[in-house]
Amino acid sequence: MADFRFGDYELSNRRKRNFATALGFLAIGLGIGALTALFVTPKTGKQMRKDVRRRYEDARDVIGGWGDRAGEIWERGEEWAETARRKVEPMARRLRVG
């Protein structure tokens, strides 16, 4: 008989890879579906190019904002690390001496 324990479940490495692969294919499928829907709509070529250009610029702005936000978070993390180092340094010196 199998021994079941609640709360000890972990995904095997193989299942983790399969899950990551499935998520990757899902993202690719969503992208392809979005592009297909975009190009199947009944619009003129000029309108389509304008829409594609606008959406591309919007996406680029959003991704650029993520980069700016990541930079701010990185700087804040560096400040926190420096503050923590300054607070711990006197204790570390005492421990090295003692």
C-alpha angles and dihedrals in degrees: 000000000000120000110227122192122185118230096019097091116129129172114244117238089253092054091046090054091047091050092049090047091050091050090049092052090046091055091047091049092050090050093049091047092050092049091047091051089048094053097041094058114109100251134129119258092252093052091046093051090048091051093046092048092048093048091046091052091047091051091047091051092050093049090046088053089053089054092051091048091049089052091052091049091048092052091048090050090052090051092050091048091050091048091049091048091052092049095047098041097081091050092047091052091052091050092050092050096043 
